[in-house]
Amino acid sequence: MFSKACEYGIRAVLYIASQSMLERRVKIGDIVQNTGSPEAFTGKILGLLSRNKLVDSFTGPNGGFEIKQDKLNLITIDQIVRAIDGESFFDGCALGLSHCDANNPCPMHHSVVRIRENMFHLLQNTTVFDLVVNKKNCELILKR
């Protein structure tokens, strides 16, 4: 459903959030090991997330990534998707056509619009905190 980059980004944010709730800052190696994502790719994704102020990045011997606890309830999954994939997930053509909209729909457009609206609502109303509050559930989804 999501691009690989977006999947890795969501898993990375969830891992960082779970550790931030324990007041731990994590290094990229920890994220890679606990999410099963490739290191170079994860570094690029974390750069995007940091530039979009979804994760905090620190350099130096005590460096790593964290999310301030007061932000955990504010970061929604749609913000992660937009930071990594832009708007294409929310308004791109389901068939990948370059010109598809209500005035010039592809064969799937009208069916996908309702699904997309429901997905947008779900992602916009699901916070990082919602997904990591149940630690057991979070551990199950991070690395498959």
OpenMM code with the backbone's topology and positions (N, CA, C; nanometers):
from openmm import Vec3, app, unit

residues = "MET PHE SER LYS ALA CYS GLU TYR GLY ILE ARG ALA VAL LEU TYR ILE ALA SER GLN SER MET LEU GLU ARG ARG VAL LYS ILE GLY ASP ILE VAL GLN ASN THR GLY SER PRO GLU ALA PHE THR GLY LYS ILE LEU GLY LEU LEU SER ARG ASN LYS LEU VAL ASP SER PHE THR GLY PRO ASN GLY GLY PHE GLU ILE LYS GLN ASP LYS LEU ASN LEU ILE THR ILE ASP GLN ILE VAL ARG ALA ILE ASP GLY GLU SER PHE PHE ASP GLY CYS ALA LEU GLY LEU SER HIS CYS ASP ALA ASN ASN PRO CYS PRO MET HIS HIS SER VAL VAL ARG ILE ARG GLU ASN MET PHE HIS LEU LEU GLN ASN THR THR VAL PHE ASP LEU VAL VAL ASN LYS LYS ASN CYS GLU LEU ILE LEU LYS ARG".split()
positions = [
    Vec3(0.0817, -0.1186, 0.0000),
    Vec3(0.0000, 0.0000, 0.0000),
    Vec3(0.0868, 0.1259, 0.0000),
    Vec3(0.1793, 0.1362, 0.0952),
    Vec3(0.2718, 0.2490, 0.0985),
    Vec3(0.3966, 0.2131, 0.0179),
    Vec3(0.4711, 0.3144, -0.0222),
    Vec3(0.6007, 0.2888, -0.0857),
    Vec3(0.6931, 0.2254, 0.0180),
    Vec3(0.7978, 0.1587, -0.0277),
    Vec3(0.8953, 0.0986, 0.0645),
    Vec3(0.9544, 0.2055, 0.1558),
    Vec3(0.9875, 0.3208, 0.0991),
    Vec3(1.0444, 0.4297, 0.1789),
    Vec3(0.9485, 0.4696, 0.2898),
    Vec3(0.8215, 0.4771, 0.2577),
    Vec3(0.7213, 0.5172, 0.3556),
    Vec3(0.7055, 0.4088, 0.4634),
    Vec3(0.7058, 0.2834, 0.4233),
    Vec3(0.6983, 0.1738, 0.5208),
    Vec3(0.8155, 0.1818, 0.6183),
    Vec3(0.9350, 0.1983, 0.5640),
    Vec3(1.0535, 0.2090, 0.6499),
    Vec3(1.0441, 0.3315, 0.7408),
    Vec3(0.9946, 0.4413, 0.6865),
    Vec3(0.9823, 0.5641, 0.7648),
    Vec3(0.8842, 0.5497, 0.8795),
    Vec3(0.7709, 0.4890, 0.8535),
    Vec3(0.6712, 0.4692, 0.9591),
    Vec3(0.7283, 0.3788, 1.0673),
    Vec3(0.7921, 0.2701, 1.0268),
    Vec3(0.8500, 0.1785, 1.1261),
    Vec3(0.9603, 0.2476, 1.2061),
    Vec3(1.0424, 0.3282, 1.1394),
    Vec3(1.1489, 0.4001, 1.2101),
    Vec3(1.0897, 0.4970, 1.3125),
    Vec3(0.9879, 0.5712, 1.2737),
    Vec3(0.9255, 0.6663, 1.3653),
    Vec3(0.8631, 0.5922, 1.4835),
    Vec3(0.7985, 0.4798, 1.4582),
    Vec3(0.7378, 0.4046, 1.5672),
    Vec3(0.8444, 0.3526, 1.6640),
    Vec3(0.9565, 0.3068, 1.6090),
    Vec3(1.0636, 0.2592, 1.6976),
    Vec3(1.1221, 0.3750, 1.7784),
    Vec3(1.1505, 0.4861, 1.7114),
    Vec3(1.2042, 0.6032, 1.7815),
    Vec3(1.1062, 0.6477, 1.8903),
    Vec3(0.9778, 0.6498, 1.8576),
    Vec3(0.8762, 0.6911, 1.9546),
    Vec3(0.8719, 0.5967, 2.0739),
    Vec3(0.8780, 0.4667, 2.0475),
    Vec3(0.8719, 0.3704, 2.1581),
    Vec3(0.9910, 0.3883, 2.2523),
    Vec3(1.1074, 0.4185, 2.1960),
    Vec3(1.2257, 0.4410, 2.2789),
    Vec3(1.2213, 0.5773, 2.3468),
    Vec3(1.1670, 0.6758, 2.2780),
    Vec3(1.1528, 0.8096, 2.3368),
    Vec3(1.0598, 0.8076, 2.4571),
    Vec3(0.9603, 0.7220, 2.4534),
    Vec3(0.8696, 0.7097, 2.5675),
    Vec3(0.9436, 0.6554, 2.6903),
    Vec3(1.0539, 0.5848, 2.6651),
    Vec3(1.1381, 0.5334, 2.7732),
    Vec3(1.2552, 0.6273, 2.8014),
    Vec3(1.2496, 0.7470, 2.7384),
    Vec3(1.3528, 0.8506, 2.7512),
    Vec3(1.4882, 0.8037, 2.6997),
    Vec3(1.4859, 0.7303, 2.5893),
    Vec3(1.6081, 0.6825, 2.5255),
    Vec3(1.6220, 0.7453, 2.3867),
    Vec3(1.7400, 0.7933, 2.3571),
    Vec3(1.7752, 0.8425, 2.2243),
    Vec3(1.8373, 0.7241, 2.1500),
    Vec3(1.8012, 0.7056, 2.0242),
    Vec3(1.8491, 0.5879, 1.9507),
    Vec3(1.9376, 0.6262, 1.8326),
    Vec3(2.0335, 0.5426, 1.8058),
    Vec3(2.1236, 0.5607, 1.6928),
    Vec3(2.0673, 0.4875, 1.5718),
    Vec3(2.1156, 0.5243, 1.4550),
    Vec3(2.0628, 0.4655, 1.3319),
    Vec3(2.0808, 0.3135, 1.3294),
    Vec3(2.1911, 0.2630, 1.3837),
    Vec3(2.2125, 0.1184, 1.3873),
    Vec3(2.1050, 0.0466, 1.4662),
    Vec3(2.0598, 0.1071, 1.5759),
    Vec3(1.9519, 0.0488, 1.6556),
    Vec3(1.8219, 0.0454, 1.5764),
    Vec3(1.7969, 0.1530, 1.5041),
    Vec3(1.6746, 0.1617, 1.4240),
    Vec3(1.6761, 0.0547, 1.3159),
    Vec3(1.7885, 0.0428, 1.2457),
    Vec3(1.8029, -0.0566, 1.1393),
    Vec3(1.7826, -0.1973, 1.1953),
    Vec3(1.8470, -0.2258, 1.3052),
    Vec3(1.8398, -0.3587, 1.3650),
    Vec3(1.6977, -0.3932, 1.4109),
    Vec3(1.6270, -0.2957, 1.4622),
    Vec3(1.4952, -0.3227, 1.5187),
    Vec3(1.3790, -0.3046, 1.4222),
    Vec3(1.4065, -0.2532, 1.3033),
    Vec3(1.2989, -0.2377, 1.2050),
    Vec3(1.3221, -0.3195, 1.0789),
    Vec3(1.4431, -0.3727, 1.0620),
    Vec3(1.4718, -0.4531, 0.9439),
    Vec3(1.4858, -0.3725, 0.8164),
    Vec3(1.5179, -0.2464, 0.8278),
    Vec3(1.5328, -0.1626, 0.7085),
    Vec3(1.6807, -0.1434, 0.6753),
    Vec3(1.7135, -0.1216, 0.5472),
    Vec3(1.8529, -0.1016, 0.5077),
    Vec3(1.9089, 0.0301, 0.5617),
    Vec3(2.0352, 0.0278, 0.6040),
    Vec3(2.0937, 0.1432, 0.6742),
    Vec3(2.1010, 0.2697, 0.5890),
    Vec3(2.1531, 0.2598, 0.4676),
    Vec3(2.1679, 0.3806, 0.3853),
    Vec3(2.0313, 0.4424, 0.3540),
    Vec3(1.9365, 0.3577, 0.3221),
    Vec3(1.8018, 0.4027, 0.2908),
    Vec3(1.7378, 0.4670, 0.4140),
    Vec3(1.7574, 0.4056, 0.5288),
    Vec3(1.7015, 0.4563, 0.6540),
    Vec3(1.7602, 0.5925, 0.6872),
    Vec3(1.8896, 0.6105, 0.6623),
    Vec3(1.9530, 0.7397, 0.6863),
    Vec3(1.8887, 0.8505, 0.6040),
    Vec3(1.8601, 0.8225, 0.4773),
    Vec3(1.7955, 0.9226, 0.3909),
    Vec3(1.6546, 0.9544, 0.4411),
    Vec3(1.5824, 0.8514, 0.4790),
    Vec3(1.4454, 0.8703, 0.5279),
    Vec3(1.4453, 0.9515, 0.6570),
    Vec3(1.5381, 0.9194, 0.7469),
    Vec3(1.5463, 0.9935, 0.8731),
    Vec3(1.5829, 1.1397, 0.8491),
    Vec3(1.6630, 1.1651, 0.7466),
    Vec3(1.6937, 1.3031, 0.7090),
    Vec3(1.5683, 1.3784, 0.6684),
    Vec3(1.4829, 1.3146, 0.5879),
    Vec3(1.3558, 1.3762, 0.5480),
    Vec3(1.2671, 1.4023, 0.6691),
    Vec3(1.2588, 1.3037, 0.7562),
    Vec3(1.1737, 1.3175, 0.8743),
    Vec3(1.2250, 1.4266, 0.9676),
    Vec3(1.3562, 1.4384, 0.9769),
    Vec3(1.4159, 1.5421, 1.0602),
    Vec3(1.3918, 1.6803, 1.0005),
    Vec3(1.4095, 1.6934, 0.8700),
    Vec3(1.3861, 1.8224, 0.8036),
    Vec3(1.2395, 1.8661, 0.8161),
    Vec3(1.1501, 1.7674, 0.8234),
    Vec3(1.0076, 1.7972, 0.8392),
    Vec3(0.9661, 1.8062, 0.9860),
    Vec3(1.0661, 1.8049, 1.0748),
    Vec3(1.0464, 1.8226, 1.2190),
    Vec3(0.9565, 1.7161, 1.2822),
    Vec3(0.9619, 1.5944, 1.2264),
    Vec3(0.8854, 1.4843, 1.2837),
    Vec3(0.9694, 1.4042, 1.3826),
    Vec3(1.1009, 1.4049, 1.3614),
    Vec3(1.1939, 1.3459, 1.4584),
    Vec3(1.3023, 1.4487, 1.4847),
    Vec3(1.3623, 1.4395, 1.6024),
    Vec3(1.4725, 1.5288, 1.6366),
    Vec3(1.6023, 1.4520, 1.6200),
    Vec3(1.7001, 1.5150, 1.5567),
    Vec3(1.8287, 1.4525, 1.5292),
    Vec3(1.9379, 1.5271, 1.6052),
    Vec3(2.0269, 1.4500, 1.6683),
    Vec3(2.1366, 1.5076, 1.7454),
    Vec3(2.2674, 1.4437, 1.7013),
    Vec3(2.3731, 1.5235, 1.6933),
    Vec3(2.5040, 1.4718, 1.6551),
    Vec3(2.5928, 1.4603, 1.7784),
    Vec3(2.7068, 1.3973, 1.7594),
    Vec3(2.8031, 1.3848, 1.8685),
    Vec3(2.7915, 1.2517, 1.9403),
    Vec3(2.8721, 1.2337, 2.0433),
    Vec3(2.8765, 1.1060, 2.1140),
    Vec3(2.7428, 1.0669, 2.1785),
    Vec3(2.6630, 1.1643, 2.2154),
    Vec3(2.5313, 1.1352, 2.2724),
    Vec3(2.4204, 1.1590, 2.1700),
    Vec3(2.4577, 1.1568, 2.0440),
    Vec3(2.3635, 1.1849, 1.9369),
    Vec3(2.2682, 1.0705, 1.9102),
    Vec3(2.1847, 1.0918, 1.8136),
    Vec3(2.0858, 0.9923, 1.7743),
    Vec3(1.9546, 1.0611, 1.7414),
    Vec3(1.8484, 0.9841, 1.7507),
    Vec3(1.7163, 1.0337, 1.7145),
    Vec3(1.6215, 1.0159, 1.8314),
    Vec3(1.5309, 1.1124, 1.8438),
    Vec3(1.4272, 1.1038, 1.9462),
    Vec3(1.3082, 1.1877, 1.9031),
    Vec3(1.2002, 1.1680, 1.9737),
    Vec3(1.0812, 1.2502, 1.9561),
    Vec3(1.0418, 1.2966, 2.0962),
    Vec3(1.0324, 1.4251, 2.1130),
    Vec3(0.9935, 1.4795, 2.2433),
    Vec3(0.8556, 1.4240, 2.2805),
    Vec3(0.8382, 1.3880, 2.4063),
    Vec3(0.7154, 1.3233, 2.4497),
    Vec3(0.5908, 1.4077, 2.4235),
    Vec3(0.6046, 1.5390, 2.4323),
    Vec3(0.4881, 1.6244, 2.4080),
    Vec3(0.4486, 1.6277, 2.2604),
    Vec3(0.5353, 1.5790, 2.1706),
    Vec3(0.5038, 1.5743, 2.0274),
    Vec3(0.4408, 1.4420, 1.9848),
    Vec3(0.4528, 1.3382, 2.0675),
    Vec3(0.4047, 1.2059, 2.0279),
    Vec3(0.2558, 1.2045, 1.9943),
    Vec3(0.1782, 1.2826, 2.0664),
    Vec3(0.0345, 1.2896, 2.0398),
    Vec3(0.0006, 1.3836, 1.9254),
    Vec3(0.0978, 1.4564, 1.8759),
    Vec3(0.0734, 1.5537, 1.7695),
    Vec3(0.1121, 1.5024, 1.6317),
    Vec3(0.2021, 1.4062, 1.6259),
    Vec3(0.2488, 1.3548, 1.4971),
    Vec3(0.1516, 1.2488, 1.4481),
    Vec3(0.0943, 1.2740, 1.3307),
    Vec3(0.0013, 1.1782, 1.2723),
    Vec3(0.0699, 1.0988, 1.1608),
    Vec3(0.0130, 0.9857, 1.1299),
    Vec3(0.0718, 0.8998, 1.0273),
    Vec3(0.0670, 0.9685, 0.8911),
    Vec3(-0.0352, 1.0478, 0.8651),
    Vec3(-0.0395, 1.1176, 0.7362),
    Vec3(0.0760, 1.2164, 0.7217),
    Vec3(0.1241, 1.2736, 0.8322),
    Vec3(0.2401, 1.3643, 0.8250),
    Vec3(0.3655, 1.2878, 0.7817),
    Vec3(0.3804, 1.1666, 0.8301),
    Vec3(0.4951, 1.0842, 0.7906),
    Vec3(0.4859, 1.0510, 0.6425),
    Vec3(0.3674, 1.0092, 0.5987),
    Vec3(0.3466, 0.9745, 0.4574),
    Vec3(0.3764, 1.0948, 0.3681),
    Vec3(0.3267, 1.2120, 0.4045),
    Vec3(0.3498, 1.3330, 0.3241),
    Vec3(0.4979, 1.3725, 0.3225),
    Vec3(0.5666, 1.3571, 0.4358),
    Vec3(0.7086, 1.3933, 0.4423),
    Vec3(0.7917, 1.3061, 0.3497),
    Vec3(0.7540, 1.1818, 0.3348),
    Vec3(0.8337, 1.0882, 0.2554),
    Vec3(0.7863, 1.0792, 0.1107),
    Vec3(0.6562, 1.0648, 0.0909),
    Vec3(0.6029, 1.0422, -0.0439),
    Vec3(0.5329, 1.1630, -0.1048),
    Vec3(0.5232, 1.2709, -0.0304),
    Vec3(0.4528, 1.3875, -0.0825),
    Vec3(0.3033, 1.3621, -0.0886),
    Vec3(0.2382, 1.4266, -0.1815),
    Vec3(0.0916, 1.4176, -0.1926),
    Vec3(0.0457, 1.3022, -0.2809),
    Vec3(0.1363, 1.2320, -0.3471),
    Vec3(0.0959, 1.1305, -0.4451),
    Vec3(0.0095, 1.0204, -0.3851),
    Vec3(0.0347, 0.9828, -0.2601),
    Vec3(-0.0474, 0.8795, -0.1979),
    Vec3(-0.1921, 0.9250, -0.1856),
    Vec3(-0.2116, 1.0535, -0.1620),
    Vec3(-0.3452, 1.1056, -0.1362),
    Vec3(-0.4187, 1.1528, -0.2609),
    Vec3(-0.3454, 1.1922, -0.3635),
    Vec3(-0.4169, 1.2406, -0.4818),
    Vec3(-0.3622, 1.1901, -0.6140),
    Vec3(-0.2725, 1.0937, -0.6117),
    Vec3(-0.2229, 1.0347, -0.7360),
    Vec3(-0.3231, 0.9362, -0.7937),
    Vec3(-0.3086, 0.9050, -0.9175),
    Vec3(-0.3966, 0.8103, -0.9862),
    Vec3(-0.3678, 0.6681, -0.9382),
    Vec3(-0.4735, 0.5919, -0.9146),
    Vec3(-0.4591, 0.4529, -0.8691),
    Vec3(-0.3895, 0.3668, -0.9745),
    Vec3(-0.4016, 0.4039, -1.1005),
    Vec3(-0.3378, 0.3294, -1.2088),
    Vec3(-0.2050, 0.3910, -1.2510),
    Vec3(-0.1679, 0.5001, -1.1853),
    Vec3(-0.0405, 0.5650, -1.2162),
    Vec3(-0.0442, 0.6554, -1.3378),
    Vec3(-0.1626, 0.6911, -1.3848),
    Vec3(-0.1751, 0.7788, -1.5009),
    Vec3(-0.1414, 0.9225, -1.4613),
    Vec3(-0.0846, 0.9958, -1.5544),
    Vec3(-0.0431, 1.1328, -1.5224),
    Vec3(-0.1599, 1.2307, -1.5181),
    Vec3(-0.2673, 1.2021, -1.5894),
    Vec3(-0.3821, 1.2933, -1.5919),
    Vec3(-0.5073, 1.2171, -1.5523),
    Vec3(-0.5360, 1.2209, -1.4240),
    Vec3(-0.6551, 1.1536, -1.3726),
    Vec3(-0.7138, 1.2420, -1.2644),
    Vec3(-0.8364, 1.2851, -1.2835),
    Vec3(-0.9080, 1.3626, -1.1826),
    Vec3(-1.0568, 1.3447, -1.2070),
    Vec3(-1.1390, 1.4154, -1.1321),
    Vec3(-1.2841, 1.3997, -1.1446),
    Vec3(-1.3344, 1.4337, -1.2842),
    Vec3(-1.2675, 1.5273, -1.3536),
    Vec3(-1.3089, 1.5659, -1.4884),
    Vec3(-1.2567, 1.4716, -1.5954),
    Vec3(-1.1477, 1.4042, -1.5684),
    Vec3(-1.0860, 1.3123, -1.6637),
    Vec3(-1.0445, 1.1850, -1.5878),
    Vec3(-1.1427, 1.1066, -1.5400),
    Vec3(-1.1118, 0.9940, -1.4511),
    Vec3(-1.0592, 0.8707, -1.5243),
    Vec3(-0.9737, 0.7978, -1.4550),
    Vec3(-0.9333, 0.6666, -1.5043),
    Vec3(-1.0471, 0.5686, -1.4710),
    Vec3(-1.0416, 0.4457, -1.5209),
    Vec3(-1.1509, 0.3507, -1.4928),
    Vec3(-1.1729, 0.3210, -1.3435),
    Vec3(-1.0736, 0.3442, -1.2601),
    Vec3(-1.0877, 0.3144, -1.1180),
    Vec3(-1.1116, 0.4381, -1.0318),
    Vec3(-1.1050, 0.5554, -1.0902),
    Vec3(-1.1051, 0.6808, -1.0141),
    Vec3(-1.2184, 0.6911, -0.9115),
    Vec3(-1.3415, 0.6740, -0.9572),
    Vec3(-1.4554, 0.6976, -0.8678),
    Vec3(-1.4621, 0.5945, -0.7550),
    Vec3(-1.4188, 0.4731, -0.7789),
    Vec3(-1.4150, 0.3720, -0.6729),
    Vec3(-1.3057, 0.4030, -0.5717),
    Vec3(-1.1926, 0.4489, -0.6191),
    Vec3(-1.0779, 0.4746, -0.5331),
    Vec3(-1.0965, 0.6007, -0.4496),
    Vec3(-1.1727, 0.6964, -0.4975),
    Vec3(-1.1925, 0.8217, -0.4248),
    Vec3(-1.2469, 0.7947, -0.2850),
    Vec3(-1.3470, 0.7104, -0.2730),
    Vec3(-1.4055, 0.6800, -0.1414),
    Vec3(-1.3050, 0.6087, -0.0513),
    Vec3(-1.2324, 0.5153, -0.1069),
    Vec3(-1.1306, 0.4427, -0.0296),
    Vec3(-1.0230, 0.5397, 0.0174),
    Vec3(-0.9784, 0.6251, -0.0730),
    Vec3(-0.8747, 0.7238, -0.0402),
    Vec3(-0.9215, 0.8198, 0.0686),
    Vec3(-1.0451, 0.8641, 0.0617),
    Vec3(-1.0983, 0.9538, 0.1646),
    Vec3(-1.1001, 0.8849, 0.3019),
    Vec3(-1.1411, 0.7591, 0.3044),
    Vec3(-1.1408, 0.6837, 0.4304),
    Vec3(-0.9989, 0.6652, 0.4831),
    Vec3(-0.9062, 0.6344, 0.3941),
    Vec3(-0.7665, 0.6152, 0.4345),
    Vec3(-0.7080, 0.7468, 0.4849),
    Vec3(-0.7359, 0.8552, 0.4158),
    Vec3(-0.6873, 0.9859, 0.4593),
    Vec3(-0.7393, 1.0176, 0.5994),
    Vec3(-0.8673, 0.9939, 0.6215),
    Vec3(-0.9266, 1.0200, 0.7537),
    Vec3(-0.8583, 0.9346, 0.8605),
    Vec3(-0.8362, 0.8075, 0.8315),
    Vec3(-0.7698, 0.7188, 0.9272),
    Vec3(-0.6278, 0.7656, 0.9581),
    Vec3(-0.5498, 0.7957, 0.8559),
    Vec3(-0.4106, 0.8374, 0.8755),
    Vec3(-0.4015, 0.9735, 0.9439),
    Vec3(-0.4945, 1.0605, 0.9147),
    Vec3(-0.4950, 1.1942, 0.9739),
    Vec3(-0.5349, 1.1895, 1.1218),
    Vec3(-0.6087, 1.0877, 1.1611),
    Vec3(-0.6581, 1.0776, 1.2986),
    Vec3(-0.5861, 0.9723, 1.3807),
    Vec3(-0.4787, 0.9152, 1.3276),
    Vec3(-0.3991, 0.8173, 1.4017),
    Vec3(-0.2643, 0.8805, 1.4320),
    Vec3(-0.2346, 0.8915, 1.5610),
    Vec3(-0.1070, 0.9508, 1.6010),
    Vec3(-0.0033, 0.8426, 1.6258),
    Vec3(0.1210, 0.8842, 1.6288),
    Vec3(0.2305, 0.7937, 1.6630),
    Vec3(0.2048, 0.7359, 1.8018),
    Vec3(0.1607, 0.8195, 1.8930),
    Vec3(0.1310, 0.7738, 2.0286),
    Vec3(0.0275, 0.6618, 2.0271),
    Vec3(-0.0776, 0.6757, 1.9456),
    Vec3(-0.1816, 0.5736, 1.9364),
    Vec3(-0.1221, 0.4369, 1.9029),
    Vec3(-0.0228, 0.4366, 1.8156),
    Vec3(0.0334, 0.3100, 1.7692),
    Vec3(0.1383, 0.2511, 1.8626),
    Vec3(0.2026, 0.3342, 1.9431),
    Vec3(0.3078, 0.2805, 2.0304),
    Vec3(0.2649, 0.2661, 2.1765),
    Vec3(0.1457, 0.3115, 2.2088),
    Vec3(0.1027, 0.3052, 2.3480),
    Vec3(0.0935, 0.1600, 2.3959),
    Vec3(0.0604, 0.0697, 2.3081),
    Vec3(0.0579, -0.0718, 2.3427),
    Vec3(0.1899, -0.1318, 2.2974),
    Vec3(0.2865, -0.1397, 2.3865),
    Vec3(0.4234, -0.1831, 2.3536),
    Vec3(0.4259, -0.3185, 2.2840),
    Vec3(0.3462, -0.4116, 2.3290),
    Vec3(0.3428, -0.5447, 2.2675),
    Vec3(0.3017, -0.5343, 2.1213),
    Vec3(0.1998, -0.4564, 2.0935),
    Vec3(0.1531, -0.4367, 1.9575),
    Vec3(0.2618, -0.3720, 1.8722),
    Vec3(0.3303, -0.2729, 1.9254),
    Vec3(0.4354, -0.2024, 1.8520),
    Vec3(0.5496, -0.2971, 1.8140),
    Vec3(0.5902, -0.3820, 1.9084),
    Vec3(0.6985, -0.4743, 1.8808),
    Vec3(0.6619, -0.5723, 1.7702),
    Vec3(0.5357, -0.6088, 1.7612),
    Vec3(0.4922, -0.7032, 1.6592),
    Vec3(0.4969, -0.6425, 1.5191),
    Vec3(0.4746, -0.5127, 1.5079),
    Vec3(0.4659, -0.4533, 1.3756),
    Vec3(0.5972, -0.3977, 1.3222),
    Vec3(0.6951, -0.3791, 1.4072),
    Vec3(0.8169, -0.3132, 1.3624),
    Vec3(0.8991, -0.3955, 1.2645),
    Vec3(0.9084, -0.5230, 1.2874),
    Vec3(0.9990, -0.6043, 1.2055),
    Vec3(0.9279, -0.7326, 1.1659),
    Vec3(0.8959, -0.7427, 1.0388),
    Vec3(0.8280, -0.8633, 0.9908),
    Vec3(0.9121, -0.9329, 0.8889),
] * unit.nanometer
topology = app.Topology()
chain = topology.addChain("A")
for resn in residues:
    res = topology.addResidue(resn, chain)
    for name in ("N", "CA", "C"):
        topology.addAtom(name, app.Element.getBySymbol(name[0]), res)
